[in-house]
Amino acid sequence: MKTEDNCIFCKMRDGKFPVDKLWEDEKFFSFLDIHPINPGHVLLIPKKHLDYLFDLNDNEYKELMTKAKEIAIILKKKLKPKRIGMAVEGFGVPHVHIHLVPLNKGNELNPERAKPMDSKELEKIAKRIRE
């Protein structure tokens, strides 16, 4: 069995697991985190399954970071936080992913602050971002 067969992000990418998809193209996919640090917490993944960020080739890495910046600009415009924080640690799910989190003060990027969010509230936020 291939590693990506057990990967929750690959299942989301393939439509086999429900997700509040915000955006996708042929290479990348973004969606709301169901346990956000702050409302509007977005995950951005490459569609290609890789476990570790620095295993991406140089072009893939640059494209991922460029896409993260584009999404951060949209989040800042739509949700009006003071900043958009970015985190990459990769231990929770063995698939490259970037966390983009709306922030309004210091120390908010702490993953221990993450809490489950109601699906209706997630959909409201997703709609606001997509508009």
N, C-alpha and C positions, 0 to 999 in steps of 0.2 A: 504494500500500500504506500502510495506517495505521501510525503509529509503534508502537502497541501490538501489532501483528502480529509485530514483531521483539523484543518485550520479554520477557525470561526470566521476570520476575515475573508478567506477564499470562498467560504459558503455564502457570506454576505454579498461578495462581489458577483457570485454566480446566481443570486436570487434564491438561494436555498434556505436563507435565514432572514427574517424580517429586519429591516433597518430603515431609519429615516435618512434616505439618500439625499444629499444636497446637490452633488454635482459629480459627473464622470466624463471621461473621454476614453480614447483607446488605450491610454497608459495608466491613468490614475482614477481614484474613486474616493469621495469624501462623504462622511456621514456624521450625525450627532452621536456623541458618547452617551450611553444610557446611564452612566454613573459619572455625571459631569462634576468637575471641580467647581465650575461656575456655569450658569445657564449660557448656552451657545458654544460649549466645549465641542470642538470638531476634531475628528480623526481623519487624516489624509494617508492613504496607502497607495503604493504602486500595485497595479493589477498582477504584475509578475510576483510570484511567491519567492521571497528571500527572507531569511531570518534576521539578518544583521545589516544595519544601515550602511556600514562601510564596505559591504560586499557589492553594493551597487557600482556599476562602472561610472566613470567620470561624467559622461553625458546624462545617464539616468539620475545621478545625484544632483546635478545642476538643474535638470528638469523638475525634479521633486521639490527642490528648494524654491525654484521660481514659482511653481504652482502653490506652494505653501504661502509665499508672499502675496500672490494674487488673492487667495482665499482670506488671508489676514486683513487685506485692504477692504474686502467686502464685509467681513465681520465687524470691523471698526466702523465702517460707514452705516451699517444696518443696526447694530446693537449699541453703538455709542459708548463703549468702554474707553478708559484712558489709554490703554495699551492692549495689544494681543501678545500673550506670552506663548513661547514655543518650547516644547520638551520632547526629548527622544530618549527613551531608556530601553524599551523593548523586551522587558522580562515578562510582562503580563500575557502577551500573545506573541508567539514566535513567527511574526510577519512584520516586516519593516512598517513602521507607522510613526507619524508625527502628530503630537497633540497641539492644537491651536486653541488657546483659552483666553476669553475676554477677562481682562484684569482692571481693577480700579485702585488697588493699593498694593504695597509690598507684601511679600510672603503669601500671596494668594495661589501661587502655582504649586503648592504642596498637594501631592496626590492623596494624602490622608484626609483632605477636605472633601473628597469625592463622595457623592451620595446618589442613590438611585433616584431617577426622576420619572414621574408619571408619564405614560405614553401620550396623553392628551396635551400635556405641557410641552413635551418634546415636539409634537406636531405643530403647535403654535409657534415655537421658536423656529422650526424648520421653514414654516411658511413665511415668517418675517424675513428670514435670510434669503429665501428664494425669490421674493418679490422684486 
